[in-house]
Amino acid sequence: MKPAKVLQHLALSCAVVVGLGCTPAFEVEETTIAEIHAAMEAGRLTARELVQAYLDRIEAYDKQGPFINSIITINPNALERARELDDALAVSGFVGPLHGIPVIVKDNYDTYDLPTTNGTLAFKNSIPPDDAYQVRKLREAGAIILAKSNLAEFASSGSFTVSSVLPGYTRNPYDPVRVTAGSSGGTAAAVAANFCTVGLGTDTGSSIRGPASHQALVGFRTTMGLTSRDGIAPLNMARDVGGPMARTVADAVAVLEAIVGYDPADPVTEASEGLVPDNYRQFLDSAGLVGARIGVLRQLFEVEDPLQEWEATYDENQDSTETEPREIHPEVLRLMNQAIADMEAAGAVIVDSVEIADLDEIRDEFPTIRRMRHDFEKYLQSRPEVPLKTLEEILESGDYHPFLRYGLNRNNDVEGAPEDHPEYQKYLDTQKRLQEAVLAAMDENEVDVLIYPTFNYPPRLIGDLNTPNGANSGSLSPPTGFPAFNVPMGYSFGELPAGLQLLGRPFSEPTLIKISYGYEQATQHRRPPERTPPLR
């Protein structure tokens, strides 16, 4: 039993007394989908009890106590939906593989029964006509949409999580004076603090993997085209991907299985046809590291002269790039080197290191094509209930966070479709060149994945924009469309989470799952935040 669960077990009295014996209360903290379903089948837990337990934790910790501030909207019908699922279980069994599982969804996913704000005050009370594709698939699998989570408004920042619809920053439950990263920081904080079982985030440059790293979570950015973006408010459709955030690889896989596949509403998913296995859970192999060839990409985190080497990091607010020195904090380097040693001890073959030829030169050649206005206004056509139909009208309303004014105005100045941009073909050519360079490096070294720290630095203090961010997530996966997963790799200074990122070839999710699960099972780094303990 995990330490946090031992404390809870000692603190909680029996929930149901039967004669001289008793049935212990279900331990909601750090529980998994498999444990929940086993308890439901054994009659020890109902979906209604599970939902109420999470609601109690949200009440205790989100807007008081450590004030995580991760939730925008709680679903008022969650308990009633749970009761319906309990009735269905009694009659005919589980309705699907996510039966009764409470999910918190980033508030840029359309939900037919709850407002979808994209974090902006202008959309505070606007309820879409239908669900986003991924949300619909989760409901069909039996999941309960418990709440909508805070985000960096318009999914605009990978550095912190602040919006105009919810006053204040979302805080890191491991240390509430520190950032959650962004923009899916609300989902990450909620999952990490055990406000739900699993969550959904979106990732344009780093926004699933970054918050997952800062909150000791598993985060999947899948291959472009594996999952539909229909019904997700876009930032940049050339790079937007939605996907699971969870406390374990197995739970992230369970969500992935529900949301993958072809969707006519998102033509990019045509690429996935014939490439989706019958299921992904078959790749959950605790010996997944045995024989795996792991390429260490020190090119992204450790160079001989860090002040002379620079990396271009995708800035989701400006739809362009910013540069940072490729230095690494000693604590994160220690954790990274330990992760390499742990992988080797678990049977992996380590290739240290791999270098991608001309990486800086290629990435510098990407032209800046601002497509936020085009993509977002096209999305607004699917939201007939929203009174504002253009980015300019939103700017004129003033109902957005002042931090966004500069970026929104720059995007509003861009007219026309991205395909009409004079450098659009150069963008495609540069993307292909980067894809080929990454694959060539992997093939030459015969590696299954490339690994590097998700962040080269620990989580920054809220409001600190001067300390190096150290984000690596925008370097390879978004511009190539290749999949990249984050898994916990330990804690700097004993309490600040750090993440290991694994980059794979297109549609190599089975390989990434196998290696991620093998590493997770060998190290067991995940532990719950001390500031959101079990309720007594």
C-alpha positions as CSV (number, residue, x, y, z in Angstrom):
1,M,0.0,0.0,0.0
2,K,1.3,3.5,-0.9
3,P,2.3,5.8,2.0
4,A,-0.6,8.2,1.4
5,K,-3.1,5.4,1.4
6,V,-1.7,3.9,4.6
7,L,-2.3,7.3,6.3
8,Q,-5.8,7.4,4.9
9,H,-6.5,3.8,6.0
10,L,-5.5,4.6,9.5
11,A,-7.4,7.8,9.6
12,L,-10.7,6.6,8.2
13,S,-13.2,4.6,10.3
14,C,-15.2,1.8,8.7
15,A,-18.0,3.1,6.4
16,V,-20.4,0.2,6.9
17,V,-20.6,-1.9,10.0
18,V,-21.9,-5.4,9.5
19,G,-22.2,-7.5,12.7
20,L,-18.8,-7.7,14.3
21,G,-17.0,-6.9,11.1
22,C,-16.8,-3.9,8.8
23,T,-16.2,-2.7,5.3
24,P,-13.4,-0.1,5.0
25,A,-14.2,3.1,3.0
26,F,-12.9,3.1,-0.6
27,E,-9.6,5.0,-0.9
28,V,-10.2,7.5,-3.6
29,E,-6.7,9.1,-3.5
30,E,-4.4,7.8,-6.2
31,T,-7.0,5.1,-7.2
32,T,-7.0,3.8,-10.8
33,I,-9.7,2.8,-13.3
34,A,-8.9,-0.9,-12.7
35,E,-9.2,-0.5,-8.9
36,I,-12.5,1.4,-9.2
37,H,-14.1,-1.2,-11.5
38,A,-12.9,-4.0,-9.2
39,A,-14.6,-2.2,-6.2
40,M,-17.8,-1.6,-8.2
41,E,-18.0,-5.3,-9.3
42,A,-17.4,-6.4,-5.6
43,G,-20.2,-4.1,-4.4
44,R,-17.8,-1.9,-2.4
45,L,-18.3,1.3,-4.4
46,T,-20.9,3.0,-6.4
47,A,-20.4,5.6,-9.1
48,R,-22.4,8.0,-7.0
49,E,-20.1,7.5,-4.0
50,L,-17.0,8.0,-6.2
51,V,-18.4,11.2,-7.7
52,Q,-19.3,12.6,-4.2
53,A,-15.8,11.8,-2.9
54,Y,-14.2,13.8,-5.7
55,L,-16.7,16.7,-5.2
56,D,-15.8,16.7,-1.5
57,R,-12.1,17.0,-2.4
58,I,-12.8,19.8,-4.8
59,E,-14.8,21.6,-2.1
60,A,-12.0,21.2,0.4
61,Y,-9.0,22.1,-1.7
62,D,-9.9,24.0,-4.9
63,K,-11.2,27.3,-3.6
64,Q,-9.9,27.1,0.0
65,G,-7.0,25.4,1.8
66,P,-4.2,25.4,-0.7
67,F,-6.5,27.1,-3.2
68,I,-5.5,25.1,-6.2
69,N,-8.0,27.1,-8.3
70,S,-8.3,24.5,-11.1
71,I,-12.0,24.3,-11.7
72,I,-14.1,26.7,-13.7
73,T,-17.4,24.7,-13.8
74,I,-18.7,21.7,-11.9
75,N,-21.3,19.6,-13.7
76,P,-24.5,19.9,-11.7
77,N,-25.8,16.6,-13.2
78,A,-22.8,14.5,-12.3
79,L,-24.4,12.8,-9.3
80,E,-27.6,12.1,-11.3
81,R,-25.5,10.6,-14.2
82,A,-23.7,8.5,-11.6
83,R,-27.0,7.2,-10.3
84,E,-28.1,6.2,-13.8
85,L,-24.9,4.3,-14.3
86,D,-25.3,2.5,-10.9
87,D,-28.7,1.4,-12.0
88,A,-27.4,0.2,-15.3
89,L,-24.7,-1.8,-13.6
90,A,-27.2,-3.5,-11.4
91,V,-29.3,-4.5,-14.4
92,S,-26.8,-5.4,-17.2
93,G,-23.2,-4.7,-16.1
94,F,-20.8,-2.0,-17.2
95,V,-22.0,0.2,-20.0
96,G,-18.5,0.6,-21.4
97,P,-14.8,0.5,-20.5
98,L,-14.9,3.8,-18.6
99,H,-18.1,3.0,-16.7
100,G,-18.6,5.5,-13.9
101,I,-15.1,7.1,-14.3
102,P,-15.2,10.8,-13.4
103,V,-13.3,12.9,-15.9
104,I,-12.3,16.6,-15.7
105,V,-12.1,18.2,-19.2
106,K,-10.1,21.3,-20.2
107,D,-12.5,24.1,-20.9
108,N,-11.7,24.4,-24.6
109,Y,-13.5,21.1,-25.3
110,D,-17.2,21.6,-26.3
111,T,-19.7,20.0,-23.9
112,Y,-23.4,20.1,-24.8
113,D,-24.5,20.4,-21.2
114,L,-21.9,22.8,-19.8
115,P,-20.4,26.1,-20.9
116,T,-17.3,26.0,-23.0
117,T,-15.4,29.2,-22.3
118,N,-11.9,28.7,-23.8
119,G,-11.0,30.6,-20.6
120,T,-12.4,33.9,-21.9
121,L,-14.9,36.0,-20.1
122,A,-16.7,36.7,-23.4
123,F,-17.9,33.0,-23.5
124,K,-18.7,32.6,-19.8
125,N,-22.3,31.4,-20.1
126,S,-22.1,29.9,-23.7
127,I,-23.1,26.3,-24.0
128,P,-22.2,24.6,-27.3
129,P,-24.9,22.7,-29.3
130,D,-23.0,19.4,-29.1
131,D,-19.9,17.6,-27.6
132,A,-16.4,17.6,-29.0
133,Y,-15.7,14.3,-30.6
134,Q,-13.4,13.1,-27.8
135,V,-15.9,14.1,-25.1
136,R,-18.7,12.2,-26.9
137,K,-16.5,9.1,-27.1
138,L,-15.7,9.3,-23.4
139,R,-19.4,9.5,-22.6
140,E,-20.2,6.6,-24.9
141,A,-17.6,4.6,-23.0
142,G,-19.4,5.3,-19.7
143,A,-17.4,8.2,-18.4
144,I,-18.9,11.0,-16.3
145,I,-17.9,14.6,-17.2
146,L,-17.3,15.9,-13.6
147,A,-16.1,19.4,-14.3
148,K,-14.4,21.8,-16.7
149,S,-10.9,22.9,-15.8
150,N,-9.1,26.2,-16.1
151,L,-6.6,26.9,-18.8
152,A,-4.3,29.5,-20.1
153,E,-6.9,31.6,-21.9
154,F,-7.2,30.7,-25.6
155,A,-4.7,27.9,-24.7
156,S,-2.2,30.7,-25.2
157,S,0.7,30.0,-22.9
158,G,2.7,27.0,-22.1
159,S,4.3,28.7,-19.1
160,F,1.4,29.4,-16.7
161,T,-2.4,29.0,-16.3
162,V,-4.4,32.1,-16.0
163,S,-7.7,33.2,-17.7
164,S,-10.2,35.9,-17.5
165,V,-13.2,33.6,-16.7
166,L,-11.6,32.4,-13.4
167,P,-9.8,35.1,-11.3
168,G,-6.3,34.2,-10.3
169,Y,-3.7,31.6,-11.3
170,T,-4.2,27.9,-11.1
171,R,-1.6,26.7,-8.6
172,N,0.7,23.7,-8.5
173,P,-0.6,21.3,-5.8
174,Y,3.0,20.2,-5.0
175,D,3.8,23.8,-4.1
176,P,1.0,26.4,-4.5
177,V,3.4,29.3,-5.0
178,R,4.6,27.7,-8.2
179,V,3.2,27.4,-11.7
180,T,1.3,24.4,-13.2
181,A,2.9,25.2,-16.6
182,G,0.2,25.7,-19.2
183,S,-2.1,25.7,-20.9
184,S,-3.7,22.5,-19.6
185,G,-2.5,23.4,-16.1
186,G,-6.1,23.2,-14.7
187,T,-6.6,19.6,-15.8
188,A,-3.1,18.7,-14.6
189,A,-3.6,20.2,-11.2
190,A,-7.0,18.6,-10.8
191,V,-5.8,15.1,-11.7
192,A,-2.7,15.5,-9.5
193,A,-4.7,16.6,-6.5
194,N,-7.1,13.7,-7.0
195,F,-10.2,15.8,-7.9
196,C,-11.0,13.1,-10.6
197,T,-9.7,9.9,-12.0
198,V,-8.4,11.1,-15.4
199,G,-8.5,14.3,-17.5
200,L,-8.3,15.7,-21.0
201,G,-5.9,18.3,-22.1
202,T,-4.7,19.9,-25.4
203,D,-1.2,20.4,-26.7
204,T,-0.1,23.0,-29.3
205,G,3.5,23.4,-28.2
206,S,3.7,21.8,-24.8
207,S,0.4,22.0,-23.1
208,I,-0.2,18.3,-22.2
209,R,3.3,17.3,-21.5
210,G,4.4,20.4,-19.7
211,P,1.7,20.4,-17.1
212,A,2.1,16.6,-16.8
213,S,5.8,17.1,-16.0
214,H,5.2,19.8,-13.4
215,Q,2.5,17.7,-11.6
216,A,4.0,14.2,-11.7
217,L,1.5,12.9,-14.3
218,V,1.5,10.9,-17.5
219,G,0.6,13.0,-20.5
220,F,0.1,11.7,-24.1
221,R,0.6,13.9,-27.1
222,T,-0.3,11.5,-29.8
223,T,0.6,11.4,-33.5
224,M,-1.1,14.1,-35.5
225,G,-4.2,12.4,-37.0
226,L,-4.6,9.7,-34.3
227,T,-7.3,11.7,-32.5
228,S,-9.9,14.1,-33.7
229,R,-9.8,17.8,-32.8
230,D,-13.5,18.4,-33.7
231,G,-15.1,20.6,-31.1
232,I,-11.9,21.8,-29.5
233,A,-11.3,25.6,-29.7
234,P,-8.2,25.8,-31.8
235,L,-5.0,27.8,-31.4
236,N,-3.1,26.5,-34.4
237,M,-4.7,23.6,-36.3
238,A,-1.3,22.7,-37.8
239,R,-0.1,21.7,-34.3
240,D,-3.1,21.2,-32.0
241,V,-3.6,17.8,-30.5
242,G,-6.0,16.7,-27.7
243,G,-5.3,13.8,-25.4
244,P,-5.2,12.1,-21.9
245,M,-3.6,13.2,-18.7
246,A,-3.6,10.7,-15.9
247,R,-1.7,9.5,-12.8
248,T,-0.7,6.2,-14.4
249,V,0.2,5.0,-17.9
250,A,-2.5,2.3,-17.8
251,D,-5.2,5.0,-17.1
252,A,-3.9,7.2,-19.9
253,V,-4.1,4.2,-22.2
254,A,-7.7,3.5,-21.2
255,V,-8.7,7.0,-22.2
256,L,-6.6,6.8,-25.4
257,E,-8.5,3.7,-26.4
258,A,-11.8,5.5,-26.1
259,I,-10.9,8.6,-28.2
260,V,-8.8,7.4,-31.2
261,G,-10.0,6.8,-34.7
262,Y,-11.3,8.3,-37.9
263,D,-13.7,11.2,-37.6
264,P,-15.0,12.8,-40.8
265,A,-15.3,16.1,-39.0
266,D,-11.5,16.2,-38.8
267,P,-9.9,15.1,-42.1
268,V,-6.5,14.8,-40.5
269,T,-7.7,11.6,-38.9
270,E,-7.8,9.9,-42.2
271,A,-4.1,9.2,-41.7
272,S,-4.9,6.9,-38.8
273,E,-7.0,4.4,-40.8
274,G,-5.4,1.0,-40.7
275,L,-2.9,2.1,-38.0
276,V,-5.0,1.8,-34.9
277,P,-4.6,-1.6,-33.1
278,D,-7.5,-3.5,-31.7
279,N,-6.5,-2.2,-28.3
280,Y,-3.6,-0.4,-26.7
281,R,-3.7,-2.1,-23.3
282,Q,-2.0,-5.1,-24.9
283,F,1.2,-3.1,-24.9
284,L,1.2,-2.5,-21.1
285,D,4.2,-4.7,-20.5
286,S,6.1,-4.4,-17.2
287,A,9.2,-5.7,-19.0
288,G,8.8,-3.2,-21.7
289,L,12.3,-1.8,-21.3
290,V,14.0,-5.2,-21.9
291,G,15.8,-4.9,-25.2
292,A,14.4,-1.4,-26.0
293,R,16.9,0.9,-27.7
294,I,16.8,4.3,-26.1
295,G,18.4,7.3,-27.7
296,V,19.5,10.1,-25.3
297,L,19.0,13.5,-27.0
298,R,21.5,15.6,-25.0
299,Q,21.3,18.0,-27.9
300,L,18.3,19.5,-26.1
301,F,19.5,19.7,-22.6
302,E,23.3,19.5,-22.2
303,V,25.9,21.2,-24.4
304,E,29.5,22.1,-23.8
305,D,28.9,25.8,-23.8
306,P,25.2,26.4,-22.9
307,L,25.4,30.2,-23.2
308,Q,26.5,29.9,-26.8
309,E,23.8,27.3,-27.8
310,W,20.2,28.3,-28.2
311,E,17.0,26.5,-28.7
312,A,13.8,27.8,-30.3
313,T,10.8,27.1,-28.1
314,Y,7.3,27.4,-29.4
315,D,5.4,30.2,-27.7
316,E,1.7,29.4,-27.8
317,N,0.7,33.0,-27.1
318,Q,2.5,34.5,-30.1
319,D,2.2,31.5,-32.5
320,S,5.9,31.9,-33.1
321,T,9.2,31.1,-31.4
322,E,11.3,32.5,-28.5
323,T,14.8,31.5,-27.7
324,E,16.4,30.3,-24.5
325,P,19.9,29.0,-23.7
326,R,20.0,25.2,-23.6
327,E,21.3,25.0,-20.1
328,I,19.9,22.6,-17.5
329,H,19.5,22.9,-13.8
330,P,21.8,20.5,-11.9
331,E,18.8,19.0,-10.0
332,V,17.0,18.1,-13.3
333,L,20.2,16.8,-14.8
334,R,20.7,14.6,-11.8
335,L,17.1,13.2,-12.3
336,M,17.7,12.8,-16.0
337,N,20.9,10.8,-15.6
338,Q,19.2,8.7,-12.9
339,A,16.4,8.0,-15.4
340,I,18.9,6.8,-18.0
341,A,20.6,4.5,-15.4
342,D,17.2,3.2,-14.3
343,M,16.2,2.4,-17.9
344,E,19.5,0.6,-18.4
345,A,19.1,-1.4,-15.2
346,A,15.6,-2.5,-16.4
347,G,17.1,-4.0,-19.5
348,A,17.2,-1.1,-22.0
349,V,20.0,-0.5,-24.4
350,I,21.1,3.1,-24.0
351,V,22.6,5.0,-27.0
352,D,24.1,8.1,-25.3
353,S,23.9,10.3,-27.2
354,V,22.0,10.8,-30.4
355,E,22.3,13.9,-32.5
356,I,19.8,15.3,-35.0
357,A,21.8,16.8,-37.9
358,D,21.3,20.5,-38.6
359,L,18.5,20.7,-36.0
360,D,19.0,24.4,-35.1
361,E,19.4,25.4,-38.8
362,I,16.2,23.5,-39.8
363,R,14.1,24.9,-36.9
364,D,15.3,28.5,-37.7
365,E,14.0,28.1,-41.2
366,F,10.3,27.7,-40.1
367,P,8.5,30.8,-41.3
368,T,6.0,32.4,-38.9
369,I,2.5,31.8,-40.2
370,R,-0.1,33.1,-37.8
371,R,-3.2,31.1,-38.2
372,M,-5.0,31.6,-34.9
373,R,-7.6,34.1,-36.3
374,H,-8.5,31.9,-39.3
375,D,-8.7,28.7,-37.2
376,F,-10.6,30.2,-34.3
377,E,-13.1,32.1,-36.4
378,K,-13.8,28.9,-38.4
379,Y,-14.5,27.2,-35.1
380,L,-16.9,29.9,-34.0
381,Q,-19.1,29.0,-36.9
382,S,-19.9,25.8,-35.0
383,R,-20.9,27.8,-31.9
384,P,-24.2,29.5,-33.0
385,E,-25.0,30.5,-29.4
386,V,-21.9,32.7,-29.1
387,P,-22.8,36.3,-29.9
388,L,-19.2,37.2,-30.9
389,K,-18.3,35.8,-34.3
390,T,-14.8,37.3,-34.9
391,L,-11.6,37.9,-33.1
392,E,-12.0,41.6,-33.6
393,E,-15.4,41.5,-31.8
394,I,-13.8,39.8,-28.9
395,L,-11.1,42.4,-28.8
396,E,-13.7,45.2,-28.9
397,S,-15.6,43.6,-26.0
398,G,-12.7,43.8,-23.7
399,D,-13.8,40.5,-22.1
400,Y,-10.4,38.8,-22.1
401,H,-7.3,38.8,-20.0
402,P,-5.2,42.0,-20.5
403,F,-2.1,39.8,-20.9
404,L,-3.5,38.6,-24.3
405,R,-4.0,42.0,-25.8
406,Y,-0.7,42.2,-27.7
407,G,-0.9,38.6,-29.0
408,L,-4.6,38.8,-30.0
409,N,-4.0,42.1,-31.9
410,R,-1.1,40.6,-33.8
411,N,-3.2,37.6,-34.8
412,N,-6.2,39.8,-35.7
413,D,-4.0,41.7,-38.2
414,V,-3.6,38.5,-40.2
415,E,-6.2,38.0,-42.9
416,G,-6.8,35.0,-45.2
417,A,-6.2,31.3,-44.9
418,P,-2.8,30.0,-43.9
419,E,-2.6,28.2,-47.3
420,D,-2.6,31.6,-49.0
421,H,0.5,32.8,-47.1
422,P,3.4,33.3,-49.5
423,E,5.7,31.1,-47.3
424,Y,3.2,28.3,-46.7
425,Q,5.0,25.9,-49.0
426,K,8.3,26.8,-47.3
427,Y,6.6,25.8,-44.0
428,L,5.6,22.4,-45.4
429,D,9.1,21.9,-46.9
430,T,10.8,22.7,-43.6
431,Q,8.4,20.5,-41.7
432,K,9.3,17.6,-44.0
433,R,13.0,18.3,-43.6
434,L,12.7,18.2,-39.8
435,Q,10.7,15.0,-40.0
436,E,13.3,13.4,-42.2
437,A,16.2,14.6,-39.9
438,V,14.6,13.1,-36.8
439,L,13.8,9.8,-38.5
440,A,17.3,9.6,-40.0
441,A,18.9,10.1,-36.5
442,M,16.7,7.4,-35.1
443,D,17.3,5.0,-37.9
444,E,21.1,5.6,-38.0
445,N,21.3,4.8,-34.3
446,E,18.6,2.1,-34.4
447,V,16.7,3.5,-31.5
448,D,13.0,3.0,-30.6
449,V,12.6,6.4,-28.9
450,L,14.5,9.6,-28.1
451,I,14.4,10.8,-24.5
452,Y,15.1,14.2,-22.9
453,P,13.7,16.2,-19.9
454,T,10.3,17.8,-20.6
455,F,11.6,20.8,-18.7
456,N,15.3,21.6,-18.1
457,Y,14.3,23.6,-15.0
458,P,12.0,23.0,-12.0
459,P,8.6,24.8,-11.9
460,R,8.9,28.5,-11.7
461,L,7.4,30.7,-9.0
462,I,4.0,32.2,-10.1
463,G,4.7,35.6,-11.7
464,D,8.4,34.8,-12.4
465,L,9.1,35.3,-16.1
466,N,12.8,35.8,-15.8
467,T,14.1,32.5,-14.4
468,P,14.8,30.1,-17.3
469,N,11.7,28.1,-18.3
470,G,13.7,25.3,-19.9
471,A,10.8,23.9,-21.9
472,N,11.7,21.3,-24.5
473,S,8.3,20.1,-25.6
474,G,8.0,22.5,-28.5
475,S,11.2,21.5,-30.1
476,L,10.3,18.3,-32.0
477,S,6.8,16.8,-31.5
478,P,4.6,19.8,-32.6
479,P,6.5,20.8,-35.7
480,T,6.9,17.2,-36.9
481,G,3.5,15.8,-35.7
482,F,5.3,12.9,-34.1
483,P,4.0,11.4,-30.8
484,A,5.7,12.3,-27.5
485,F,4.8,11.1,-24.0
486,N,5.6,12.5,-20.5
487,V,6.1,10.2,-17.5
488,P,7.3,11.2,-14.0
489,M,11.0,10.9,-13.4
490,G,11.3,12.1,-9.8
491,Y,11.4,15.3,-7.8
492,S,13.9,18.1,-7.7
493,F,14.7,19.4,-4.3
494,G,12.7,16.5,-3.0
495,E,9.2,17.9,-3.9
496,L,9.1,19.6,-7.3
497,P,8.1,17.1,-10.0
498,A,10.1,16.6,-13.2
499,G,9.2,14.7,-16.3
500,L,10.9,12.4,-18.8
501,Q,9.8,12.9,-22.4
502,L,9.8,10.1,-24.9
503,L,9.6,10.9,-28.7
504,G,8.6,8.2,-31.2
505,R,8.1,7.7,-34.9
506,P,4.6,8.4,-36.4
507,F,1.9,6.1,-35.0
508,S,4.4,4.4,-32.7
509,E,2.1,4.7,-29.7
510,P,2.4,1.0,-29.0
511,T,6.1,1.3,-28.6
512,L,5.8,4.5,-26.5
513,I,3.3,2.8,-24.3
514,K,5.4,-0.3,-23.8
515,I,8.5,1.7,-22.9
516,S,6.7,4.3,-20.8
517,Y,4.9,1.6,-18.8
518,G,8.1,-0.4,-18.3
519,Y,9.8,2.7,-17.0
520,E,6.9,3.6,-14.7
521,Q,6.7,0.1,-13.2
522,A,10.5,0.0,-12.7
523,T,10.6,3.4,-10.9
524,Q,7.2,4.2,-9.4
525,H,8.0,7.9,-9.1
526,R,4.4,9.1,-8.8
527,R,3.3,10.2,-5.4
528,P,0.4,12.5,-4.4
529,P,0.9,16.1,-3.3
530,E,1.2,16.5,0.5
531,R,-0.9,19.7,0.4
532,T,-4.0,17.9,-0.7
533,P,-4.1,14.9,1.7
534,P,-6.9,12.4,2.2
535,L,-10.0,13.9,3.8
536,R,-10.8,12.6,7.3
